[in-house]
Amino acid sequence: MKKPSAAPASVTIKHVAQHAGVSFGTVSRVLNNAANVDPALRQRVTQAMAELGYKPNPVAQSLRSRQSRVIGVLMPDIQNPLTAAAVTGLEPVLARAGYTLFLANSHSDRQRESDILEQFKRRHVDGLLAMVADDNDETTRAQLRDFSVPMVMMERVIDLDVDCVLTNQYEGTYRATRYLLGLGHRRIALITVPAITHSGRERVRGFESAFADVGAEVPRDLIHSQGRQHPYGRDAAYASLIGRAPATAIVVSGGHLAGVIEAVRLLNLSIRQDLSLVTLGDTELAALIEPPITAIRYDWPATGRCAAELLLEHLAGRQGPSRQRTIVSHEFIIRGSCAPPACPAARAG
């Protein structure tokens, strides 16, 4: 390699090539992460870039490679701490590979979601990571089918040849419900996201299976799976905790937990003494409230990392179209929020 000299005012690929003693094309292949570059040459080029202080121009790279180096990330509710954790997991994986995120929040609104996908197409994103509002919606499927870039679904199973990365919501909800049934509870409420998503459907299925396996009747009047936001969790909990046969326990999704706690306080009830509580998805709130809430802890950062890694495999052409399902593991964290039902009559069933 040539002896380092003063860097030009504006360092270009041509300067890097001259400094490294290689061709312009070799530098270009290194910048585009081409596989057919000798490791020694790659080292010379990267060393020359470092010595000259060369910074690739992403716009110029996009024009040359016809790649935007941007990944569209579609989320239904970025304020949900569990969804945010997934983004935290995927972002560094993509950044290390030289990609930038175009993160958009649909607020689970189908029209907004459609508009976002159109924006992604107009901006020529190289790939898509998505958690769609309704994975059974034919319009959504049609729009994604027309989206000719590699994509991976998170927490959604859609009828397309795409991979998906899932947390085991069925098993998690089953374990939480069986735990409460084992304590003697029968009036157990389930408050979760709508069943128009894979997560919602699997939670209801796990809840019902737990009751079936102990020979108990499912309290269908206590299944609430129609809303996503804080007010829905509060109202569903409030409705479950009043009346002639109130719930003695609640299994709640992490995004609804704050609403449930608000309802408990409005009714002047005590967690553990009056109501047992398990959250599907561990959050800071669950760990810090008194008493701390028993939780099914899903590894949401791992979900994001896995989805990003799968997408990069497709972008590199190392994996063909498939319907691979990757299931991320979970833990059952027992804390102080559960006890046998306070009223002996509530144990009947």
C-alpha positions, 0 to 999 in steps of 0.5 A: 500500500502507498505511503499515507499522504494528506487526505484530499479535501473531498475523498472519493472512491478514486482516491481510495483505489489509488491509495490502496493500489487497487482498481476502482471496481475492487473498491466498489465491490468492497463497499457493496459487500460483494462476496467475490473479493479476496480477503487481503484486498478487502483489508487493503481497501478498508485500511485505505478508507480509514487512513484517508477518512473516507465516508461512503456517500449513501445516496451515491451507493444507492444509485450505483447498487439500486439499493436504498439501504433502508428497511421499512419497519411497520409496527402497530403501537410503538408506545407498547413497551414490548413492541419497542423492545422488539425494535431495540433488538432489530435496529443494531443488527440492521445497522451493523449490516449498513441499513437504516430503519424507516420506522412507522407506527400504524396505530393498528389503523388499516388505512394508515397501515396501507398508506405506510406500505405505499410510502415504503414502496415509493421510497424503494425500501430494500426489505420489510419487517412488519407487525400488521394490524390484521393478519387475516385481512385479504386487502393486507395480504394483497398489498403485501403480495404486491410488495416485491421485496424480502419481508419477515413478519413478527408476531403475525402468521399471514397466508404468504410465502414469508418467514415469521418470528413468533413468541409462543403466546399459546404456551405462555397463556396456557401456563399462566392460566393453569397456574391460576387454576391450580391456586383454585381460581375459576373466575379468571378473566383474559384481557388481550389484543384482538383475535384478528391477530395471531397473538390474540388467537393463540392467547384465547386458545391457550386460555381455553385449553387450560380450562379444558385440561382441568375439566372446568368450564371456560368463563366466556363472559370474562374473555375480552379480546376486542381492543388494544389501548390502555382505556380498553384494558381499564374498561375490560378489567372494570367490567370483569371485577363488578357484578354478581360473579366477579373475576378473582384473577386476571391474565392480561397482555403487557400492553393492557396492564396499566389499564388493569391496574387503574381499574383495580385502584378505582375499585379500591381493590388489592392485588393478591388479597382481592385479585390475582394478576398475571401479565403476558409480557414482562415490563418495568411496570410489572416488576416495580409495582407493589406487589410485583406482578407474576409474568410470562417473560417473552424475549422481545429483543430476541424476536427483533434480532431474529427477524432482522437476521432472517431478513438479511439472509433473504437480502443476501440471497442465501435463503429462498422463499419459505414459510419458516416459523421461528418460535422465541422461548419464554420464562415464567416469572413468579412474583407476589401478585397471586394467591388462592381466591379470597372467597371460598365460593369462588373456588367452586367449579 
